[in-house]
Amino acid sequence: MLTYIQRAFATFCVCAIPLTVSGANLIANGGFEQPVWLFQSGAGTVQATPRAPGCGNGTYSGKFAAFVNSNGTTPPGYGSVSQSIPTVPGMKYKVQFWAAGNCVANGPLTASFAGTSIDLSHLGPNTPYTKFTFVATAASDISTFSFSDTFISSGTYFLDDVTITPVP
């Protein structure tokens, strides 16, 4: 039988364990097969087959991918795909995704999570799906992954197979 102090210590130890499990993907529907993401302005999902986008649409895997393009109106040329997830402040997270540009993709593009951003503007016309990885440290209990452009002058960028996992 546990004493009062042993029970209190056991309860404290259980509460101190982080809420995330190493290796588990925290993003819901990272392949965009179901509608759980937030899309703003010139953004959404496209149904296509796995292939390089070329002058059409393409996914990295599955039947759907997300996109941002020059049709956004708030501000002009703006598009954003994002999802907020629970995180543990001070914990590091590994972010991975696949991105591509169609035959006329052109303009500033970034991916960000928990205050860390990477510039994807080098993805230009006819860029096949390329894997990107970075590590970010959460500063709060909710962090947002965002794939967005600030002014695409033409074309479309695609996003697929997003994963965010805690770093042990």
C-alpha positions in Angstrom: 0.0 0.0 0.0 1.3 3.4 -0.9 1.7 6.1 1.7 0.2 9.6 1.2 3.6 11.0 0.2 4.2 8.1 -2.3 0.8 8.6 -3.9 1.5 12.4 -4.2 4.9 11.8 -5.8 3.4 9.2 -8.2 0.7 11.7 -9.2 3.3 14.5 -9.7 5.5 12.2 -11.9 2.6 11.3 -14.2 1.7 15.0 -14.6 5.2 15.9 -15.5 5.4 13.6 -18.5 5.1 15.7 -21.8 1.8 15.3 -23.7 3.6 14.3 -26.9 5.0 11.0 -27.9 8.3 10.9 -29.8 7.8 9.8 -33.4 4.0 10.5 -33.5 2.9 12.9 -36.3 1.0 15.8 -34.6 -0.4 17.1 -37.9 -3.9 15.9 -38.7 -4.3 14.8 -42.4 -0.8 15.8 -43.5 -1.6 14.4 -47.0 -4.7 16.6 -47.4 -7.0 13.7 -48.1 -9.6 15.2 -45.6 -10.6 18.8 -45.0 -9.1 19.8 -41.6 -6.7 22.5 -42.7 -7.3 26.3 -42.7 -7.1 27.8 -46.2 -6.9 31.6 -46.8 -7.4 33.6 -50.0 -5.6 31.9 -53.0 -5.3 28.5 -51.4 -7.1 25.1 -51.2 -6.8 21.5 -52.2 -6.5 19.9 -55.6 -7.3 16.4 -56.6 -4.7 14.9 -58.9 -2.4 11.9 -59.4 1.1 11.5 -57.9 3.5 13.2 -60.3 5.5 16.4 -60.8 3.0 19.3 -61.3 4.4 20.5 -64.7 1.7 22.8 -66.2 -1.1 20.9 -64.4 -1.8 19.7 -60.9 0.1 16.9 -59.1 0.4 15.4 -55.7 3.4 13.8 -54.0 1.3 10.9 -52.8 -2.4 10.1 -52.5 -5.2 11.8 -54.4 -5.0 15.3 -52.9 -2.4 18.1 -52.3 -2.7 21.6 -51.0 -1.9 24.7 -53.1 -1.3 28.4 -52.9 -1.4 30.5 -56.0 -1.6 34.0 -57.5 -5.5 34.1 -57.4 -5.5 35.2 -53.8 -7.1 38.6 -53.1 -6.3 39.5 -49.5 -3.8 41.0 -50.2 -3.5 40.4 -54.0 -1.5 37.3 -54.8 -1.6 36.0 -51.3 -2.4 32.4 -50.3 -1.9 30.4 -47.1 -2.4 26.9 -45.8 -2.1 26.4 -42.0 -2.9 24.2 -39.0 -2.4 24.8 -35.3 -1.4 22.0 -33.0 -0.8 21.5 -29.3 2.9 21.7 -28.4 5.1 21.8 -25.2 7.0 25.0 -24.6 10.7 24.5 -24.9 10.3 21.2 -26.8 11.9 20.8 -30.2 9.9 19.6 -33.2 11.0 18.2 -36.6 9.0 19.5 -39.5 9.0 17.7 -42.8 7.0 18.2 -46.0 7.1 18.0 -49.8 6.7 21.1 -52.0 6.7 21.7 -55.7 6.1 24.5 -58.2 4.1 24.3 -61.4 5.3 25.5 -64.8 5.0 29.2 -64.0 5.4 29.3 -60.2 7.1 32.6 -59.3 7.2 34.6 -56.1 8.1 34.6 -52.4 7.1 31.5 -50.5 7.7 30.5 -46.8 7.0 27.6 -44.5 7.0 28.2 -40.8 6.3 26.5 -37.5 6.6 27.8 -33.9 8.4 31.0 -35.0 10.9 29.3 -37.3 10.6 30.1 -41.0 12.4 28.8 -44.1 12.4 30.6 -47.4 11.1 28.5 -50.3 11.3 31.3 -52.9 13.9 29.3 -54.8 11.1 26.9 -55.9 10.5 28.2 -59.3 8.9 27.0 -62.5 8.7 23.2 -63.0 10.2 22.4 -59.6 9.4 18.8 -58.9 8.4 17.7 -55.4 11.3 18.3 -53.1 11.5 17.2 -49.4 12.1 19.9 -46.8 13.1 19.4 -43.2 13.7 21.8 -40.3 13.6 21.8 -36.5 11.8 24.4 -34.4 11.4 24.9 -30.7 7.9 25.6 -29.4 7.4 28.8 -27.3 3.8 28.2 -26.4 1.3 25.4 -25.9 -0.2 26.0 -29.4 2.0 26.3 -32.5 1.0 26.9 -36.1 2.5 25.4 -39.3 2.0 27.7 -42.2 2.8 27.4 -46.0 2.2 30.8 -47.5 3.2 33.3 -50.1 3.3 37.0 -49.8 2.9 37.9 -53.4 3.0 35.2 -56.1 3.1 37.0 -59.4 2.1 33.9 -61.3 1.6 30.1 -61.0 0.9 27.7 -58.2 2.9 26.1 -55.4 1.9 22.6 -54.0 2.3 21.1 -50.5 1.9 17.5 -49.5 2.7 14.9 -46.8 3.3 17.3 -43.9 4.6 15.7 -40.6 5.6 17.4 -37.4 7.1 15.1 -34.7 8.6 15.8 -31.3 12.4 15.5 -31.2 13.5 13.2 -28.3 
